[in-house]
Amino acid sequence: MPISRRAFLRGAAATVAAPASLRLSAAQLEKDDQLFRHGVASGDPLSNRVVLWTRVTIRATRSVTDPIEVAWRVAHDEQLTRVVARGTALASPDRDFTVKVDAAGLEPGRTYFYAFAAGGQQSPIGRTRTTGARGTGRTRLAAASCSNYGTGYFNVYRCLATRDDLDAVVHLGDYIYETPSGTYGDGPAAGRVSQRAEPDVTLADYRQRYAAYRSDVDLQAVHARHPFIAVWDDHELADNAWSDGASGHEAAAGPWKARQAAAYQAYREWMPVRESTESGIRLYRSFRIGDLADVIMLDTRGARDEQLPRDDIRRMDGRNRSLLGPAQEHWLFDQLRGSKRDNIRWRLIGQQIMFSSLNAPGTPVNPDFWEGYPAARTRVLDYLADQDLTNVAVLAGDIHSSWAFDVPMNPWGGERRDRRRVAVELVTPAISSPPLLAEPGMRERMELILSRAPHVRFFDGDRNGYVLLDLTRDRLRADWFFVQSVTERHDRESRGASFVCEHGSSRLTPP
C-alpha cells in the first residue's frame, strides 16, 4: 500500500538505530555528534540506477582528518527490510565529508527507499525513483529555479515535498546565491540573513554556503522525497558568469579560473549529480524516460562567450559567438538526432535562461539571454527545422517570472519559414527570489514588451512558484503553481495557469 505524502515526511525526519557493526574510523568523534544534519538526497535517475547523497557533518570545533566509513542500503520498503542494494563508501575531508553513491541494479519505473549509517547513527530515510522502461505512458516532472535563502522561505520546496505524483524535480539553476550579507539576498524580516560578509570566492566559501542552504528543513524535505535532475546557473558561481569571467567577479577576488574551479568542485560535492570523468567543466547530460521523453540538460554558463553591451547589435550578430561552446552544441545536436532516430515521443531541453527573444531584431536585447547570442540561437532553430524535429519543449528559469511561448523561427518575420513553429518554451518562476515585477519600473517595461511580442502565451511577474509538467504520448501539459507568499513558512499553493501542447503541434493552447 503506498504511504501518504505527509506520513512519509514524518518518517523521513525520523531515525532508527544503525547496525552495531557500523562504526566511524575517526575515533575522536563524540556521541553527541549529529552526523546527518544535512539530510539525504538522490538525483540523476536512470532506468536501472540513481545517485544517492549525504554528508557526515563534523562539528566545526573538532578536527577530523581520517575518512569516515559510511554504509548505505536501498530497499523496496520504507522500513528498509526488503533490501535490493547495499555497500559502503568513504566520507573524506577532501570532499567536505560528502558521500555520493551510484546505486545500480535497480528496476525501471520503481520507487525505492534508502538510508546511510555511520557511527551508530542512521540518516533520515529518503525516497527516490528510477525512470521508466520502453512503453512508459506517462511521467510528471516539476521545473524549478532561483532558490535564494535570504529573500524568503522555501515554501515551493515544501509544496513539492508534499506531492505524491512527481517522478523527479528538474532544477534549472541558482540553487544557491553567492552574494554576501548586506546586498541582494538578505531577508531580515524572516530572520534569514546570510552569515557571510563577503561573496563566495574560495572552495571553503562555497562549501559553507551549500551547508547553510542544506540546513533548511524544506530543502531537506524535497530532497528526501524526490530525485533531482539539476544543473547550475550563474549564482552557483558569480552573477552573469561566462567561461572566463563574470560581471560579479572583482579583480580583488583573484583569478577567475580558480574561483570557477572552486564553485564547480563544491557543486559536484554537494549536489546529487553523476560526475563526468572528463577534464574541465562537464555538467551537460541527458536522461531517457522509456520511449516517452528525453530530458536534455544544458550548461549555459561554463563555456559561453562573454556578454556584450545590450545595444552592441553588430558584434552580437557575429556568426562565431557561442552560448554553449562548440563541444556542447555538437553534443546537443547529436542528442536531438538520436532522440528522433529512436522514436522518442518528446524532447525536453532543460537549461537556465530564456530562449525566446522578447525584442525585435535590430533593437537592444538582454545580453545574458539567448537573444544576446543570435547566431547560436539561430543554429538551434535551424537544426530543429531542418531535421523536422517535433515535440520539443525548452525549459528555462533565471528571470524570476512565469512565461509560456510558442517558438517560431522568427515571431516578427513575414515569411512562411519565419512563422513556422518549431518548439514551445516554458519558464518557471523563482522559488524564493524576488519576482521580476518587484523591480522598480519593470511593470511598465513589461507592458511595452508584451504588447509587441505575438508569441507570448502567458506571463506572470508577481509570484513565486514552479511548473508541473505532465507528459503522455498525446500531449504535454504545463501547470503553473504559485505559493501564497515566501515571508512565512507554509505549504499553501494555487494553480495559476495551464497550457497544453498536443503531439506534433509545437503550439500551446488552454486545456
N, C-alpha and C positions, 0 to 999 in steps of 0.2 A: 504494500500500500504506500503511495507517495506521501512524504511528510509535508505538512503545511509550511508555507514560507516563514511565518513567524515562529513556529516551533523550531524550524531549522536555525533561525537566527539566535534563538535562545541556546540551542545545543552547540552552535559554533563557538559561543563565548565560554562554554564550559570546558574543563579539562579533567582528564582521568589519570590515574596513576600509571606511569610508564613502567615497562618491564624492569625488574630489578637488575637484569644483566646490562642495561644501558647506562653507561657511566661516562662522565666527562674525562678526557685525558688531561685536562688542566685542573690539577687537584686544588689549586688555590681558590677556586670558586666556592662561595659560601651558600648555605642552604636558603638564604633569603633572596638570592638572585631570582628574578622573574625572567626566565630565559627566552620566552617567546612574546615579548611585549609588542612586537611589530606584526604579529599575526601571521597568516599564511596567504598564499596567492597561487593561482595557476594561470597558464597562458599558452599561446601558440598551439591550439588544439589541432591535431590531425586525426585521421580515422583510426589510428592504432597507437597513438601516444600523445602525451601532453606534458608541458613543463610545469614542475611544482617548485614553489619558492617558500623560503622562510629565512629568518635571521636569528641567530643566537645573540641575545642582547646582553653585553657585558657592561656592568656599571662603570661609569667614567672614572670613578675613584680607584679602580684597580687596573693593573697592567697584566694582560694575558697575551703571551706570545706564541703559545703552542696551538696547533689546530685542535678543534673540538670535534669528536666523532658524533654524528647525528644519524639516527635511524629514521627511516621513512617506510610507510606502507600505504597501499591503495586497496580499497575494498569495494564490494558491491553495496554494502550496507553502512548506515551511519554509525553503527556500533563498532565497525572495523573488525568484525569477526569473520566475514567471508573474504579473506584476503586474496587478491589476484596478483599483486606485485609487491616486493619489498626489497630493501637494501640499506646500505649506509653511505654517507657522504661526509666530507670534512668541511667544517666552518673554519676558515683560516683568516688571519688578520690581513693578509694581502688582498682579500676580497671583502673586507669590512665585516667579516663573520657572517656574510650572507651565504645561503645554500641554494643551489639550483639542481634539480634532478629532471632528466628527460625520461619520464616513466613510459616504458614501451610494453608491447604485448597486450594492449587493450583492444576492445571490440568497438566497431563503428557505432556511432549514434547512441552511446550509452552514458548514463550518469554514474559517476564514481564518487567515493569519499576518500579522503586522505588525511594523514597527520604525520608530524615529526615528533621525535622524542630524543631527549638528551638530559643527562644529569638527574635522572629520576623524575623528570617532568615531561609532560606531553603538551604539544601545541594545541591551540584550538583546532577543531575538525573542519576541514574545507570540503567543498563540493565542487566538482568540475564535470566536464562533459566532452566527449570526443565528437568529431564531425561525422556526418552520416556517410553511408556507403552509396554506391550507384543505385538509383531508384528512389532516393530521398525525395519526398514530395513537398516538404515544407521546412523552412528554417526561419527563426526570428533572431535578429541582432539589434542591439542598441548602439547608436552612434553618439559619442560624447566628446567634449573637449573643454579646455580652459578652466582648470580647477585651481583657483587662487585661494590658498588657505586664509590669507589675511583679509580678504574682502567679503567673506561670508561663510556660512556653514555649508557643508557638502550634502545638502538635502537631496540633490539629484542622485548622488550615490546611494543614499538611504532608500529612495524610491526604487532604484534599480535593484537593490538588495532584496526588496520585498516582492519582486516579480518572480512568478513561477515559470514564465513562458519564454525565457531567453536561452539561446544556445551559446551566446558569447556577447561580450561588450567590446565594441571597436572604439578604442580611444585614439583620437586624431591629433593629440599633442597638447602642449602646455599643461602637462601633468603636474609640474611644479612651476614656480616663478622664482627666478634667481635674484629678485630685487631686494634691497635692504630695507630695514625699518625706516620710517620717516619719508618713504617715497611710495610709489604705486604698489599696493599690496597690503597696507595696514588696515585693520578693521577694529579700532579701539572700542566701538560701541558693542561689539560682540566679544571683546576680550581676546581676539585672535590676532595678536600683534607679532610680527616677525621678531625673533630674538637676535638677529644679526644686524649690526650697524653698517656693514659693508656688503656689496654684492658678492655672489658666489664666484670665485675665481679658481681656487685650488681644489684638488680632489677631496681634501678634508671638508671644504666648504660645501661642495655638492652633496657629499655623504650626509653631512649634518642636516641639510635641507630635506633630503629624502626621509631621514629618520623622523624629522618633525612632522612631515606630511603623513607618514605611515603610522604615526601615533593617533591619528584621527579615527574615532570609532566607526564612523560611517564609511570611510575609505576601507578600513579593515573589513567591514561587513560585506561590501560589494565584492571585494577580492575573495573573501571566503565563500561567496555564493556562486560566482560565475567566472569562467575563464576570460582573460583579456586578450585581445589582439591589438597591440599598441605600437605606435611609432611616435617619435618626438617631433616637436615644433621648435620655435626659437627660444622660448623661455627655459627650456632644459639646458640651454647654452647661454645665450645673451640676446637681447632684443634685436630683431631684424638680422639674425645671423645669416652668413653666407659662407662659402667654402674657406675663405681666407680672412675673415673678419666679421664684424658686426657693428651696427651703429651704436649699440650699447656697450661696446668694448673700448675702454680708455687705454691709452698707451701706458699709463702708470700701472695697469694691471698685468703688464708683462706680455710675452709673446702670445699671439692668438692661438697658435698650434698647440701650445702647452695647455691653455685653458680648454680648447676644444677636446683634446685627448682626455683631460680630467673629467669633463662633462660626459663624454662617451663611456668612459670606464664606470663612472658612478651609475649611469643609466643602465648599463648591462648588469651591474651588480644588483641593483635594487628592483629591476623590472622583470617580470616573468616572460622574457623573450628568449627565443632559441638563438644562440650566439653563432655567428659566422666564424669560420676559421680563417677567412681571407684577411689579408692585411688592410689597414685603412678602415674607414667607416663603412659599414655594410648593414643597414637596417631594413632595406627593401627586401620583401619576400612575399610569398603567396600561399593561399590556403584554399583547398578544394573541398567543397561540401557535396560529396557524391557527384552526380552529373547535373545538379541543380544550380550551383553557383561557384564561381571563382572569386575569392576576395584577394585583390592585388594591392599590397600596401607599398606606398612610395615614400621616399625621404626627399622632401623639397628643401632641405637645409644643408646637408652635408657636402653637396657637390655643386651648388648653384654659383653662377657668376654674380658679381656684385650688383646690387640695386643701383639704378641711375636716378637722377633728379626727375620728378614726375612730369616735367614739361620738356625733357630731352628726348623728344619723339624720334629724331633722326637716329641717334645712337641706339635707342631701344629697338629699332627695327632691324638691327644688324642680324644677318642670317645665321651667324655662328653663336649668338648668345644662347646660353643653355640654363635651364632651371633644374634639370635632373642630372646633368653631366652625361657625356656620351655613353658610358657603360650602362648606366641605369636606363637611359632612354631606349637603347637597343634591347635591354632585358624586358622592358615594358612591352615593346612590340612583339618580342618572342612569346611572352605570356599571353598576349591577346590572340596571336596567331594560333598558339597551341590550344587555347580555350575554344576557339571556333572549330579547329580540327577535331577535337574530342567531343564535339556536340554538347558542350556545357551550355545550359539554358541562359544563365545570367552572368554578367561580369560587373562586380563592384570594385571601383578604384578608390581605395581609401588613401587620402593624403590630407595635407594640412590647410591649404589656402584656396581661396575662391578661384575656380577655374573659369567660370563665365565672366565675360567682360561687362562692366557697367558703364563704360564710356565709349562713345563712337570713335572709330578710327581717326587719328589726327588730333585728338583732344588729350589734355593731360589725364594721366591714369594713376592708379595706385601702383607704385613701382615694386612693391613687395609681393603682389599677386601675380597670377599667370598673365594678366594683361600687361604687366611690365616686361614680359618676355614674349612678345607676339610671335616671333619666328618659332620658338619652341612650342607654343600653344598651337600654331598652325600645323606643325608637323604631326601633332597628336590628332587633330581634327582630320587632316588629310588621310592619315592612316586608317582611322575609323571609317571614313567614307570610301576610300579605295578598296579596303578589304571587305566592305559591306558587312561590317560588324554591327549587330543589333543587340538590344537588351543590355545596354551599358549605362550604369549609374555612377556618377562621380560623387564621392562623399568629401565634405570639407568642414572645417571648423574655423578657429582663429579670429573671426570677425565679431564674435560676441553677439550674434543675432541669427535669426532664422530666415532661410531663403529656400524657395523652390524655383528651379529654372527648367525650361526646355533649352536644349543646347543645339542651336542651328549652326551651320558653318559660319554665318555672319548675320546676326539679327538685324543689322542695318542695311544689308545688301538687297538689291532688287533682282538679282539673277536667280534662276531656278536652283542652281547649285548652292548659292548662299542661303536660301531658305530651307534647304534640306536639313532636317533634324537628325543628329547622329547619337545623341545621348540625352540624359536628364542629369540634373545636379541637385543634391540635397545637402543643405548647410545646417549643421546643428548649432544651437545657441551655446552660450557658456554655461558651465556648471555653477560657478560662483563669481566669476569675474564680472565687473560692472557691464550691464548691457550697453550696446552701441549708442542708443539714443540718450543715455545719461550724459554723454559728452556734449558740452555747450555748442550750440549752433548746428549739431548734426541732424536734428529733425528737419530743419529747413533744407539742408543739403540733400537728404534722402528723398524728400518730396520732389525735388527737381530731378534727381537721377531717375526715380521710379516713373516719372511722367514721360521719360524718353527711352525707357527700356522695355520693348514689347515682349521680351522673352521671360520676364519675371512673372511667375505664377503666384507667389506668396512671399510676404515679408513681415517680420515682426522684430522690432529692435528694442523692446521694452522688458523682455522677460528671460529668465534663466530656465534651462530645461535640457531636453535631449530628444533624439529622433528614434522612434521604433520602426524597424524595417521588417516587414513580413513578406517573405518570398514564397510563392508557389510556382508551379510550372507555367501558369497562365498569366500571372501578374505580380508586380512589385507594389506593395502598399507602404506608404510612409506616413506616420502619425507623429506630429509634434506634441510633446507633453511638456507642460510648464509647471514649475513649483510656485507656491503662493508667495514665498519670499525666501531670502537667504540670511535674514537678520536674526532669526531664531531657529532652533533645531526642530524639525518636524518632517513628516512624510506625506504631506498633502500635495496632490498634483491634479491637473485637469488637462484634458485633450484640447489643443488649440487649433489644429488644422489637420486635414487628411488629404492625401492625393494618391492616385493610382496610376501606374504605368502598365498598360496592357502589353502582353508579349508582342514584340515586333513593331510597336508604335513609336518609341522614343518621344513620347508626349505624356505630360502629366495632366490628369483630369480629376475633378472631385469624384469620390467613390459613389 
